[in-house]
């Protein structure tokens, strides 16, 4: 039943509303490669040394807009209901006058009373839709996280979490400006 509700939202998004899929990518490591990437040569693919130095982690909260494919994201040191509410407030500040439908997974802090109360107090209304348990494959922001990993993080070398946050925000800007597109459900 929950799966049908979510899929129907994708196939026929609510009119006069924004449909946003929200999730977080936790524990993104700020890795500094100890040796540079080994370049391409005839008959030799590009190679990357496996040794690195760790400089901490960043958690990325992201909201994928189903109708446009644009993504709003913010980095945090942790992921709790406090950071999640901060993320929702920042998202709301960008578009305070729209009616929202939010698709969320079953992370415990998504359903904390403080979060539910904040959503209920919003005008225009925010409607929450919950993915079924083990249903994260239904969430397009997970597809976007895969793109982020392949295109931005896999070969990155950064010397601090500050540099990592900057890299993530640059990727978000580039995605939204040049590559954002809705994912088609079939």
Buried (B, 14 or more C-beta within 10 A) or exposed (E): EEEEEBEEBBEEBEEEBBBBBBBBBBEBBBBBBEEEEEEEEEEEEEEEEEEBEEBBBBBBBBBBBBEEBBBBBBBBEEBBBBBBBBBBEBBBEEEEEEBBBBBBBEBEBBEBEEBEEBBEEEEEEBBBBBBBEEBBEBBBBBEBBEEBEEEBBEEBBBEEBBBBBEBBBEBBEEBBEEEBEBEEEE
